[in-house]
Amino acid sequence: MLKSFYDPVNSQVYKRGSEYECSDSKHIHKLAASGLIETPVIVINDEFPKHVGGGTFELSNGEKVRGKEAAEEAEKELRAG
């Protein structure tokens, strides 16, 4: 944590310097963008890429990609860093 804050998603207060874990990558990136936590180095979730309908897949960073093969390749690159 860069700053102490209350997280309504987990119903917890996090103090500056503590670690934060959450399975919702969009929420993690939102907290990082607001300056509450450091930008996550690695987000690992075996559920990604996630099919969201119409040939569109969501990656672990919240980005949407058309096509299963393209999404799998993009997720692989995200995990590689």
Summary of the structure (lengths in Angstrom):
residues: 81
radius of gyration: 14.2
end to end distance: 21.6
largest distance: 41.7
contacts: 181
relative contact order: 0.15
helix: 27%
strand: 20%
